[in-house]
């Protein structure tokens, strides 16, 4: 069964954000992805 999944992984290899939904038609909101990326340490 396909799942929509988005992972944001820091440079240290630690998963910082996860979006998973059993409904493959749903995706992570782009604004939420950008917000999570902005929280990462450079």
C-alpha distance matrix in Angstrom:
0.0 3.8 6.6 10.2 12.4 16.1 18.4 22.2 24.0 27.8 30.2 30.6 27.0 26.2 23.1 24.9 22.2 18.5 16.4 12.8 11.4 8.5 9.7 8.8 12.3 14.1 15.6 18.2 21.7 23.8 26.8 24.9 24.0 27.6 28.9 27.0 28.3 31.8 31.8 31.3 34.5 35.8
3.8 0.0 3.8 6.8 9.3 12.9 15.5 19.2 21.3 25.1 27.4 28.2 24.8 24.1 20.9 22.4 19.7 16.1 13.8 10.6 9.5 7.7 8.3 6.2 9.7 11.4 12.3 15.0 18.5 20.4 23.4 21.8 20.7 24.2 25.8 24.0 25.0 28.6 28.8 28.4 31.7 32.7
6.6 3.8 0.0 3.8 6.1 9.8 12.5 16.2 18.5 22.2 24.9 25.7 22.3 21.3 17.9 19.1 16.1 12.5 10.1 6.8 6.1 5.3 6.6 5.0 8.7 9.1 9.6 11.8 15.4 17.5 20.3 18.4 17.4 21.1 22.4 20.6 21.9 25.3 25.4 25.1 28.5 29.8
10.2 6.8 3.8 0.0 3.8 7.0 10.3 13.7 16.5 20.1 22.9 24.1 21.0 20.0 16.5 17.1 13.9 10.6 7.7 5.6 5.6 6.9 7.1 4.8 7.3 6.7 6.1 8.3 11.8 13.8 16.7 15.0 13.9 17.5 19.0 17.5 18.7 22.1 22.5 22.4 25.9 27.1
12.4 9.3 6.1 3.8 0.0 3.8 6.6 10.2 12.8 16.5 19.3 20.3 17.3 16.2 12.7 13.5 10.6 7.3 5.4 4.4 6.8 9.1 10.2 8.6 10.8 9.4 7.5 7.9 11.6 13.1 15.7 13.5 11.9 15.6 16.8 14.7 15.9 19.4 19.5 19.1 22.5 23.8
16.1 12.9 9.8 7.0 3.8 0.0 3.8 6.8 9.8 13.3 16.2 17.7 15.0 14.0 10.5 10.8 8.0 5.8 5.0 6.6 9.5 12.4 13.3 11.6 13.0 11.0 8.0 6.8 10.1 10.6 13.1 10.9 8.6 12.1 13.6 11.4 12.2 15.7 16.0 15.6 19.0 20.2
18.4 15.5 12.5 10.3 6.6 3.8 0.0 3.8 6.2 9.8 12.8 14.0 11.3 10.2 6.9 7.6 5.8 4.7 6.5 8.6 12.1 15.0 16.5 15.1 16.7 14.6 11.6 9.8 12.5 12.6 14.4 11.8 9.2 12.2 13.2 10.2 10.7 14.3 14.1 13.0 16.1 17.5
22.2 19.2 16.2 13.7 10.2 6.8 3.8 0.0 3.8 6.7 9.9 11.5 9.6 8.6 5.9 5.5 5.0 6.5 9.0 11.9 15.3 18.5 19.8 18.4 19.6 17.2 13.9 11.2 13.1 12.3 13.4 10.9 8.0 10.1 10.9 7.6 7.4 11.0 10.7 9.3 12.4 13.7
24.0 21.3 18.5 16.5 12.8 9.8 6.2 3.8 0.0 3.8 6.7 7.9 5.8 5.6 4.3 5.5 7.1 9.0 12.1 14.5 18.2 21.1 22.7 21.3 22.9 20.6 17.4 15.0 16.8 15.9 16.8 14.4 11.5 13.0 13.5 10.0 9.1 12.4 11.5 9.0 11.2 12.4
27.8 25.1 22.2 20.1 16.5 13.3 9.8 6.7 3.8 0.0 3.8 5.2 5.3 5.4 6.3 6.3 9.2 11.9 15.2 17.9 21.6 24.6 26.2 24.9 26.2 23.8 20.5 17.7 19.0 17.7 18.0 15.7 13.0 13.5 13.6 10.3 8.8 11.2 10.0 6.6 7.9 9.1
30.2 27.4 24.9 22.9 19.3 16.2 12.8 9.9 6.7 3.8 0.0 3.8 5.4 7.5 9.5 10.0 12.9 15.5 18.6 21.2 24.9 27.7 29.3 27.7 29.1 26.9 23.5 20.9 22.1 20.4 20.8 19.0 16.0 16.0 16.5 13.5 11.3 13.2 12.4 8.7 8.4 8.3
30.6 28.2 25.7 24.1 20.3 17.7 14.0 11.5 7.9 5.2 3.8 0.0 3.8 5.6 8.9 10.1 13.5 15.9 19.4 21.7 25.5 28.2 30.2 28.9 30.7 28.4 25.3 22.6 24.2 22.9 23.2 20.9 18.2 18.7 18.6 15.2 13.8 15.6 14.0 10.4 9.8 10.7
27.0 24.8 22.3 21.0 17.3 15.0 11.3 9.6 5.8 5.3 5.4 3.8 0.0 3.8 6.5 9.0 11.9 13.6 17.0 18.8 22.6 25.1 27.2 25.9 27.9 25.8 22.9 20.6 22.7 21.7 22.5 20.0 17.2 18.4 18.6 15.0 13.9 16.5 15.0 11.8 12.3 13.3
26.2 24.1 21.3 20.0 16.2 14.0 10.2 8.6 5.6 5.4 7.5 5.6 3.8 0.0 3.8 6.1 9.3 11.2 14.9 16.9 20.7 23.3 25.6 24.8 26.7 24.4 21.6 19.1 21.1 20.7 21.1 18.2 15.9 17.4 16.9 13.2 13.0 15.5 13.4 10.7 11.8 13.8
23.1 20.9 17.9 16.5 12.7 10.5 6.9 5.9 4.3 6.3 9.5 8.9 6.5 3.8 0.0 3.8 5.9 7.4 11.1 13.2 17.0 19.7 21.9 21.2 23.1 20.6 18.0 15.5 17.8 17.7 18.3 15.2 13.1 15.2 14.8 11.0 11.5 14.4 12.6 10.7 12.9 15.0
24.9 22.4 19.1 17.1 13.5 10.8 7.6 5.5 5.5 6.3 10.0 10.1 9.0 6.1 3.8 0.0 3.8 7.0 10.6 13.5 17.1 20.3 22.1 21.6 23.0 20.1 17.3 14.2 15.8 15.7 15.6 12.4 10.8 12.5 11.5 7.7 8.9 11.3 9.1 8.0 10.7 13.4
22.2 19.7 16.1 13.9 10.6 8.0 5.8 5.0 7.1 9.2 12.9 13.5 11.9 9.3 5.9 3.8 0.0 3.8 6.9 10.2 13.6 17.0 18.6 18.2 19.4 16.4 13.7 10.7 12.5 12.9 13.1 9.7 8.4 11.0 10.2 6.8 8.9 11.7 10.2 10.1 13.4 15.9
18.5 16.1 12.5 10.6 7.3 5.8 4.7 6.5 9.0 11.9 15.5 15.9 13.6 11.2 7.4 7.0 3.8 0.0 3.8 6.5 10.0 13.3 15.1 14.8 16.4 13.6 11.3 9.0 11.8 13.0 14.0 10.6 9.5 12.9 12.7 9.7 11.8 14.9 13.8 13.7 17.1 19.3
16.4 13.8 10.1 7.7 5.4 5.0 6.5 9.0 12.1 15.2 18.6 19.4 17.0 14.9 11.1 10.6 6.9 3.8 0.0 3.8 6.8 10.4 11.7 11.5 12.8 9.9 7.9 6.1 9.4 11.4 12.9 9.8 9.3 13.1 13.2 11.2 13.4 16.4 15.9 16.4 20.0 21.9
12.8 10.6 6.8 5.6 4.4 6.6 8.6 11.9 14.5 17.9 21.2 21.7 18.8 16.9 13.2 13.5 10.2 6.5 3.8 0.0 3.8 6.8 8.8 9.0 11.1 8.9 8.2 8.2 11.8 14.2 16.0 13.3 12.8 16.6 17.0 15.0 17.0 20.2 19.7 19.9 23.4 25.3
11.4 9.5 6.1 5.6 6.8 9.5 12.1 15.3 18.2 21.6 24.9 25.5 22.6 20.7 17.0 17.1 13.6 10.0 6.8 3.8 0.0 3.8 5.3 6.6 8.6 6.7 7.6 8.9 12.2 15.2 17.1 14.8 15.0 18.7 19.1 17.7 19.9 22.8 22.6 23.1 26.7 28.6
8.5 7.7 5.3 6.9 9.1 12.4 15.0 18.5 21.1 24.6 27.7 28.2 25.1 23.3 19.7 20.3 17.0 13.3 10.4 6.8 3.8 0.0 3.8 5.9 8.7 8.3 10.3 12.3 15.5 18.5 20.7 18.5 18.6 22.3 22.9 21.4 23.5 26.5 26.3 26.7 30.2 32.0
9.7 8.3 6.6 7.1 10.2 13.3 16.5 19.8 22.7 26.2 29.3 30.2 27.2 25.6 21.9 22.1 18.6 15.1 11.7 8.8 5.3 3.8 0.0 3.8 5.4 5.8 8.8 11.6 14.3 17.4 19.7 18.2 18.5 22.0 22.9 22.0 24.0 26.9 27.1 27.7 31.4 33.0
8.8 6.2 5.0 4.8 8.6 11.6 15.1 18.4 21.3 24.9 27.7 28.9 25.9 24.8 21.2 21.6 18.2 14.8 11.5 9.0 6.6 5.9 3.8 0.0 3.8 5.5 7.5 10.8 13.7 16.1 19.1 17.8 17.4 20.9 22.4 21.4 22.8 25.9 26.5 26.8 30.4 31.6
12.3 9.7 8.7 7.3 10.8 13.0 16.7 19.6 22.9 26.2 29.1 30.7 27.9 26.7 23.1 23.0 19.4 16.4 12.8 11.1 8.6 8.7 5.4 3.8 0.0 3.8 6.5 10.2 12.2 14.7 17.6 17.0 17.0 20.2 21.8 21.4 22.9 25.7 26.7 27.3 31.0 32.1
14.1 11.4 9.1 6.7 9.4 11.0 14.6 17.2 20.6 23.8 26.9 28.4 25.8 24.4 20.6 20.1 16.4 13.6 9.9 8.9 6.7 8.3 5.8 5.5 3.8 0.0 3.8 7.0 9.0 12.0 14.5 13.6 14.0 17.2 18.4 18.2 20.0 22.6 23.4 24.3 28.1 29.4
15.6 12.3 9.6 6.1 7.5 8.0 11.6 13.9 17.4 20.5 23.5 25.3 22.9 21.6 18.0 17.3 13.7 11.3 7.9 8.2 7.6 10.3 8.8 7.5 6.5 3.8 0.0 3.8 6.3 8.7 11.6 10.7 10.5 13.8 15.3 14.9 16.4 19.2 20.2 21.0 24.7 25.8
18.2 15.0 11.8 8.3 7.9 6.8 9.8 11.2 15.0 17.7 20.9 22.6 20.6 19.1 15.5 14.2 10.7 9.0 6.1 8.2 8.9 12.3 11.6 10.8 10.2 7.0 3.8 0.0 3.8 6.3 8.6 7.1 7.0 10.4 11.6 11.2 13.0 15.6 16.5 17.5 21.2 22.6
21.7 18.5 15.4 11.8 11.6 10.1 12.5 13.1 16.8 19.0 22.1 24.2 22.7 21.1 17.8 15.8 12.5 11.8 9.4 11.8 12.2 15.5 14.3 13.7 12.2 9.0 6.3 3.8 0.0 3.8 5.5 5.3 6.5 8.9 10.0 10.9 12.6 14.5 15.9 17.5 21.2 22.4
23.8 20.4 17.5 13.8 13.1 10.6 12.6 12.3 15.9 17.7 20.4 22.9 21.7 20.7 17.7 15.7 12.9 13.0 11.4 14.2 15.2 18.5 17.4 16.1 14.7 12.0 8.7 6.3 3.8 0.0 3.8 5.4 5.0 6.2 8.6 9.9 10.6 12.3 14.5 15.9 19.4 20.0
26.8 23.4 20.3 16.7 15.7 13.1 14.4 13.4 16.8 18.0 20.8 23.2 22.5 21.1 18.3 15.6 13.1 14.0 12.9 16.0 17.1 20.7 19.7 19.1 17.6 14.5 11.6 8.6 5.5 3.8 0.0 3.8 5.4 5.1 6.1 8.7 9.9 10.5 12.6 14.8 18.2 19.1
24.9 21.8 18.4 15.0 13.5 10.9 11.8 10.9 14.4 15.7 19.0 20.9 20.0 18.2 15.2 12.4 9.7 10.6 9.8 13.3 14.8 18.5 18.2 17.8 17.0 13.6 10.7 7.1 5.3 5.4 3.8 0.0 3.8 5.4 5.0 6.2 8.6 9.9 10.8 13.0 16.7 18.2
24.0 20.7 17.4 13.9 11.9 8.6 9.2 8.0 11.5 13.0 16.0 18.2 17.2 15.9 13.1 10.8 8.4 9.5 9.3 12.8 15.0 18.6 18.5 17.4 17.0 14.0 10.5 7.0 6.5 5.0 5.4 3.8 0.0 3.8 5.4 5.2 6.2 8.7 10.1 11.2 14.9 16.0
27.6 24.2 21.1 17.5 15.6 12.1 12.2 10.1 13.0 13.5 16.0 18.7 18.4 17.4 15.2 12.5 11.0 12.9 13.1 16.6 18.7 22.3 22.0 20.9 20.2 17.2 13.8 10.4 8.9 6.2 5.1 5.4 3.8 0.0 3.8 5.5 5.0 6.1 8.8 10.2 13.5 14.1
28.9 25.8 22.4 19.0 16.8 13.6 13.2 10.9 13.5 13.6 16.5 18.6 18.6 16.9 14.8 11.5 10.2 12.7 13.2 17.0 19.1 22.9 22.9 22.4 21.8 18.4 15.3 11.6 10.0 8.6 6.1 5.0 5.4 3.8 0.0 3.8 5.4 5.1 6.5 9.2 12.5 14.0
27.0 24.0 20.6 17.5 14.7 11.4 10.2 7.6 10.0 10.3 13.5 15.2 15.0 13.2 11.0 7.7 6.8 9.7 11.2 15.0 17.7 21.4 22.0 21.4 21.4 18.2 14.9 11.2 10.9 9.9 8.7 6.2 5.2 5.5 3.8 0.0 3.8 5.5 5.2 6.9 10.6 12.6
28.3 25.0 21.9 18.7 15.9 12.2 10.7 7.4 9.1 8.8 11.3 13.8 13.9 13.0 11.5 8.9 8.9 11.8 13.4 17.0 19.9 23.5 24.0 22.8 22.9 20.0 16.4 13.0 12.6 10.6 9.9 8.6 6.2 5.0 5.4 3.8 0.0 3.8 5.4 5.4 8.8 9.8
31.8 28.6 25.3 22.1 19.4 15.7 14.3 11.0 12.4 11.2 13.2 15.6 16.5 15.5 14.4 11.3 11.7 14.9 16.4 20.2 22.8 26.5 26.9 25.9 25.7 22.6 19.2 15.6 14.5 12.3 10.5 9.9 8.7 6.1 5.1 5.5 3.8 0.0 3.8 5.5 8.1 9.1
31.8 28.8 25.4 22.5 19.5 16.0 14.1 10.7 11.5 10.0 12.4 14.0 15.0 13.4 12.6 9.1 10.2 13.8 15.9 19.7 22.6 26.3 27.1 26.5 26.7 23.4 20.2 16.5 15.9 14.5 12.6 10.8 10.1 8.8 6.5 5.2 5.4 3.8 0.0 3.8 6.5 9.1
31.3 28.4 25.1 22.4 19.1 15.6 13.0 9.3 9.0 6.6 8.7 10.4 11.8 10.7 10.7 8.0 10.1 13.7 16.4 19.9 23.1 26.7 27.7 26.8 27.3 24.3 21.0 17.5 17.5 15.9 14.8 13.0 11.2 10.2 9.2 6.9 5.4 5.5 3.8 0.0 3.8 6.3
34.5 31.7 28.5 25.9 22.5 19.0 16.1 12.4 11.2 7.9 8.4 9.8 12.3 11.8 12.9 10.7 13.4 17.1 20.0 23.4 26.7 30.2 31.4 30.4 31.0 28.1 24.7 21.2 21.2 19.4 18.2 16.7 14.9 13.5 12.5 10.6 8.8 8.1 6.5 3.8 0.0 3.8
35.8 32.7 29.8 27.1 23.8 20.2 17.5 13.7 12.4 9.1 8.3 10.7 13.3 13.8 15.0 13.4 15.9 19.3 21.9 25.3 28.6 32.0 33.0 31.6 32.1 29.4 25.8 22.6 22.4 20.0 19.1 18.2 16.0 14.1 14.0 12.6 9.8 9.1 9.1 6.3 3.8 0.0
